[in-house]
């Protein structure tokens, strides 16, 4: 029978580090706010999403967030903050992340947020940029967000024809 690896207590006494935290279901934002209010630096990566006609965001890692604190001094405060379920443990000790990993995640989240554009709307002129209808003009009829597809009315060929294509294939006219 294998023994669980011993926790390296030196890792826990180094000082302020980034740790992975598990939150209660749908409590990521609440937990993040509570940690910040307690003076604990935290990071909740958010993913931009389209909901109906609005651009909103949701956690990139549902039920998880990152917090930077001194484990010895603040683990109890963190563990019992509202919205926090527990500090995640891997290999017999808390899951620790390096500063550069968090910096990379922050940069990627900023890049994603900057690249979000408004969703296509009914009646908008588009150009199909890929697939069998490539280079044809069309008019948006409706979005099918569950499948990331769009119903369009082809206007470049004879009588108008309705087709459904992946949203990635479409370019706004004039784009």
Secondary structure by P-SEA (a helix, b strand, c coil): cccccccccccccccbbbbbbbbcccaaaaaaaaaaaacbbbbbbbbbbbccccccccccccccccccccccccaaaaaaccccccccccccccccccaaaaaaaaaaaaaaaaaccccccccbbbbbcccccccbbbbbccccccccbbbbbbcccccbbbbbbbccccccccc
